[in-house]
Amino acid sequence: MKLTEEQLNSVAAWFAGGASLDEIQKRLVAEFGVHLTYFDLRMLVADLPQPEDPENPEDPENPENPEDPENPEYPESPEKPEDPEDPEKGLANVAVTVDALMIPGTMASGDVTFSDGVKGKWYLDQMGRLGLGGDLPQGYRPSPADGAMFQARLMEALRAKGLC
């Protein structure tokens, strides 16, 4: 369906104002009695100039985005965990030890220190289920990178002790 110049200008203004496609569809029906499919409206809006992202406005005095990692003045993120063996990979730094004397009722137990410095206890129960506890804060969850590295380091430590 072809829209008039007035309708196109209205759609462009609504879109520039931040209206969603659903809102634009409803306004077209309410104000002009025009029904457009979501796909047709999406194709129409794709041809319009895209509104600027309000979360990242560019500073006219500094055209380079200071948070852009490509910017040479961009500071390295302090949250980026590093592996002491290979700092270039940026892997999580997780330390795992195996107890010489296991917690009663477990097949294996030990200590873990995650890259954010949080320390806790791990254990494998008699059903082979892995658990975390000890001094971990209530509801603590390691980052996905720490979780993956913990599992890898745990397997290495258990193999070294002949436990798996």
C-alpha positions as CSV (number, residue, x, y, z in Angstrom):
1,M,0.0,0.0,0.0
2,K,1.3,3.5,-0.9
3,L,1.2,6.2,1.7
4,T,0.6,9.8,1.0
5,E,3.4,12.4,1.6
6,E,1.5,13.6,4.7
7,Q,1.3,10.0,6.0
8,L,5.0,9.3,5.3
9,N,6.0,12.5,7.1
10,S,3.8,11.5,10.1
11,V,5.4,8.0,10.2
12,A,8.9,9.6,10.0
13,A,8.1,12.0,12.8
14,W,6.7,9.3,15.1
15,F,9.6,7.1,14.4
16,A,12.1,9.9,15.1
17,G,10.2,10.6,18.3
18,G,10.9,7.0,19.5
19,A,7.6,5.4,18.8
20,S,7.6,1.6,18.4
21,L,6.4,-0.1,15.2
22,D,3.3,-1.3,17.1
23,E,2.6,2.3,18.2
24,I,3.0,3.6,14.7
25,Q,0.6,0.9,13.3
26,K,-2.0,1.9,15.8
27,R,-1.6,5.6,15.1
28,L,-1.8,5.0,11.3
29,V,-5.2,3.3,11.9
30,A,-6.4,5.9,14.4
31,E,-5.4,9.0,12.4
32,F,-5.5,7.9,8.8
33,G,-7.5,4.7,8.7
34,V,-4.6,3.0,7.1
35,H,-3.8,-0.7,7.9
36,L,-0.2,-1.7,7.3
37,T,1.3,-5.1,8.1
38,Y,4.1,-5.2,10.6
39,F,6.4,-6.3,7.8
40,D,5.4,-3.5,5.4
41,L,5.8,-1.0,8.2
42,R,9.2,-2.4,9.1
43,M,10.4,-2.1,5.5
44,L,9.1,1.5,5.3
45,V,10.9,2.5,8.5
46,A,14.1,0.8,7.3
47,D,14.3,3.4,4.6
48,L,14.0,6.3,7.1
49,P,17.0,7.9,8.8
50,Q,17.6,6.0,12.1
51,P,17.2,8.0,15.3
52,E,20.4,8.5,17.4
53,D,20.8,6.2,20.4
54,P,20.0,8.4,23.4
55,E,22.3,6.2,25.6
56,N,25.4,7.0,23.6
57,P,25.2,10.6,22.3
58,E,28.3,11.6,20.5
59,D,30.1,14.6,22.1
60,P,30.5,17.2,19.3
61,E,33.8,18.4,20.9
62,N,35.2,14.9,21.0
63,P,34.1,12.9,18.0
64,E,35.8,9.8,19.3
65,N,33.7,7.8,21.7
66,P,35.8,7.7,24.9
67,E,34.3,4.3,25.8
68,D,35.3,2.8,22.5
69,P,37.9,0.1,23.0
70,E,39.5,1.0,19.7
71,N,40.2,4.5,21.2
72,P,43.9,4.5,22.4
73,E,42.9,6.6,25.4
74,Y,40.3,4.0,26.5
75,P,41.5,2.5,29.8
76,E,41.7,-1.2,30.1
77,S,38.7,-2.5,32.0
78,P,39.6,-3.5,35.6
79,E,36.9,-6.1,35.6
80,K,38.6,-8.2,32.8
81,P,39.8,-11.3,34.6
82,E,43.2,-12.5,33.6
83,D,44.8,-15.9,33.7
84,P,48.2,-15.8,35.3
85,E,49.5,-18.4,32.8
86,D,48.3,-16.4,29.7
87,P,47.2,-12.8,30.3
88,E,46.6,-12.3,26.6
89,K,43.7,-14.8,26.6
90,G,41.8,-12.9,29.4
91,L,40.6,-16.1,31.0
92,A,39.2,-16.2,34.4
93,N,41.7,-16.7,37.2
94,V,40.2,-19.5,39.4
95,A,42.2,-21.5,41.9
96,V,41.0,-25.0,42.9
97,T,42.5,-27.3,45.6
98,V,41.5,-30.7,46.7
99,D,41.2,-31.6,50.5
100,A,43.5,-34.3,51.8
101,L,40.8,-35.3,54.2
102,M,37.4,-35.2,52.5
103,I,34.3,-33.7,54.1
104,P,32.3,-36.6,55.6
105,G,29.7,-37.9,53.2
106,T,31.4,-36.6,50.1
107,M,33.5,-38.3,47.4
108,A,35.7,-35.3,47.1
109,S,35.9,-31.7,48.5
110,G,38.2,-28.7,48.4
111,D,38.5,-25.0,48.2
112,V,37.9,-22.6,45.3
113,T,38.9,-18.9,44.8
114,F,37.1,-17.1,42.0
115,S,38.7,-14.3,40.0
116,D,36.7,-11.7,41.9
117,G,38.4,-12.9,45.1
118,V,35.4,-14.7,46.6
119,K,36.4,-17.9,48.3
120,G,34.3,-21.0,49.1
121,K,34.2,-24.7,49.4
122,W,33.2,-27.2,46.7
123,Y,32.2,-30.8,47.1
124,L,31.1,-33.9,45.1
125,D,28.5,-35.8,47.0
126,Q,28.1,-39.6,46.8
127,M,25.7,-39.2,43.8
128,G,28.4,-37.3,41.9
129,R,26.6,-33.9,42.2
130,L,28.8,-30.8,42.5
131,G,28.0,-28.3,45.2
132,L,29.4,-25.0,46.4
133,G,29.3,-23.7,49.9
134,G,31.5,-22.6,52.7
135,D,31.9,-18.8,53.1
136,L,30.3,-17.9,49.8
137,P,27.9,-15.0,50.2
138,Q,24.2,-15.8,50.1
139,G,23.0,-16.1,46.5
140,Y,26.5,-15.8,45.0
141,R,27.0,-17.0,41.5
142,P,30.3,-16.9,39.7
143,S,30.5,-15.3,36.3
144,P,30.1,-17.7,33.4
145,A,33.8,-17.5,32.6
146,D,34.6,-18.3,36.2
147,G,32.2,-21.2,36.2
148,A,33.7,-22.7,33.1
149,M,37.2,-22.2,34.4
150,F,36.2,-23.7,37.8
151,Q,35.0,-26.9,36.2
152,A,38.1,-27.2,34.0
153,R,40.4,-26.6,37.0
154,L,38.4,-29.0,39.2
155,M,38.8,-31.8,36.6
156,E,42.5,-31.1,36.4
157,A,42.9,-31.2,40.2
158,L,40.8,-34.4,40.5
159,R,42.8,-36.1,37.7
160,A,46.0,-35.1,39.5
161,K,44.8,-36.8,42.6
162,G,43.6,-39.9,40.7
163,L,40.0,-39.3,41.6
164,C,38.6,-39.3,38.1
